[in-house]
Amino acid sequence: INKAVFPGLQGGPHNHTTAGIAVALKEANTEEFKNYARKIVENSKSLAESLLAKGFDLVSGGTDNHLILVDLTKRGITGKPYAQALDKAGIECNYNTIPFDSRPPADPSGIRIGTPCMTSRNMGKPEMEKLADWMDQVANNIENESRLAAIAGEVKELMKSFPAPGISA
């Protein structure tokens, strides 16, 4: 047990996290959580397929988990300005390096996006397809402030139908 905890699961004796880890492990052992995890992956695969259909280059050609790493090189844009444009459009992601990236980490060649938040809001395949469409529109209008603002309005309108868990309007 000691070796499993340190250096395996913890980098030191972080006793303040032990109870949190125990609660998370108990929750992860429920059927409800397993179904939620499966839905996250389904949504991620759906988003990946939709992005591929829009001409995005995915580092692994798709996904088998909750994350998608997009290589923007062929689109002629880089990760940081694209992530900033997505943010203006109401879409959150991380700019991210890709394997063998020749660009600096401060402005890498890719972005990373995940589906847990969208899944927690009960979104599914239609919303993943819409997200891919918005991401494509942003890539084609990266400096068009009025188009980014219009997309942000559409995103906000969609979010009204999918409230965040635990937050009442």
N, C-alpha and C positions, 0 to 999 in steps of 0.2 A: 504494500500500500504506500509506504513512504516513497519508494522509487517511482511509483506511478504518479504521485502528486508532484514530487520534486526530483528530477527536473522535467518530468513528463507534462503534467497539466499546468503547473505553476512555475514561474521563474524564481520564486522565492516563497518564504512563508507568509503568504498574503491571507492571514486568517480572516480578515474582513470580507473576503469573497467566498469563503467556504459555504456559508449558509445560502448565498445566492446561487452558487453552483448546484447545491443539493436541490433547491426548489426547481431550477431549470431542468435538471435531470429527471426529476419526478414528473414534471409537465411533459417533457419529451417522450416519456414512456406511455403516454395516453393515446388512445385511438384517435381522439379529436386532433391532437397535434400531428400524428402521422398523416391523417387526411389533409390537414393544412399544408404540411411539407410537400405532399404529392401535388397539391393544387399549385403551389409555388413553382414547382418544376414544370408542370403543364403550361402555366402561363409563360414561363421563361422560354420554353420551346416554341410556343405560339408566337411570342414576340420575335424570337430569332428567325423563324420562318418568314414572318411578315417583313422583317428588315432585309433579309436576303432577297425577297421578291421586289423590294424597292432598290436593289442594287448595292446595298451595304456589304462590306467585306467583313465577315466575322472571323476572328483569329482562329478559332477551332472549327470553323465551318458550321457552327450551331452551338448548342449547349446541352449539358445533361445535369445542370444544377440551377441555382438561383441567379446566376450572373451571366452577363453577356459582355464580351470584350470586342469592341468594334475598332477595326483599323480604318482610319479615314484617309490614308495616303492616296488612294485612287480617286477620292472625291476632291482632292486639291485643297483640303482644309486641315487644320491641326486641332488637337484635342482641347486646348485651353479656350480659344475663341469660340469653338463649337459648343463646349460646355457652358460658356457664359451666355451664348445666344439661346441655348436651350433653357437656361435659368430665366432669361427674360421672357421666354415663352411659357413659363410655369412648369417646366420639366426639369427635375433634379437628376444629376448624374455626377460622376467623377471624371476628370480628365486623367488619363492613365497611359503609362508606357505599354508598348506591345513587345513581344519577343524580338530581340535583336534591333530594337528601336535606335535609329541614328539621331533622333531628336532628344533634346534635354528633358529631364523630368518636369521642369517648370512649364514646358509647352510640348508635351509628347505627341505622338502620332495617333493616339486613340482615346476612346472614352470607355467607361465601364458603367453598365446600368443593371439594376437588379429588380426583381419582381415581388419581394416579400411585402413591401408597403401596399402595393396595388392589390395583392391577394388579400391582405388584411382588410381592405376596404370592399371585398367581395367582387372585385373585377374579374373578368374572364376573357375569353378569346376575342369577342368583339372590341373590347377596350384595348387589348394588346394590338389589334390591327389598327385601331385609331391612333394609338401612340406611335406606331411605326410610320403612319402617314404624317403625323405632326413632325416627327423627327426628320423625315425626308423634306418636308416643307421648310423646316428651319435650316437644314443643310443647304437648300437652294436659295435661301433668303437671309443668310447669316448676318448681313449688315442692314437689312431692311427693318428698321425699328417699328414702323407701322404694322408690318406683317407679323412681326414677333409679338407685338401687343395684341393683335387680333387673335393669334393662336392662344395667347395667355388667357384671353377672355373665353375662348372655347374650352380650354382646359378647366378653368374655374367653373364654367357652367356644367361640365360633365361631373366634376367633383361634388356638386350639390346632390347628385343622385347616389353617391357613394361616400357617405360620411365616415370620417375616421372613427374607429372603435373607441368608445369611452368618452367621446366629445359630443356634447349635445349643442345644437345650434342656438 
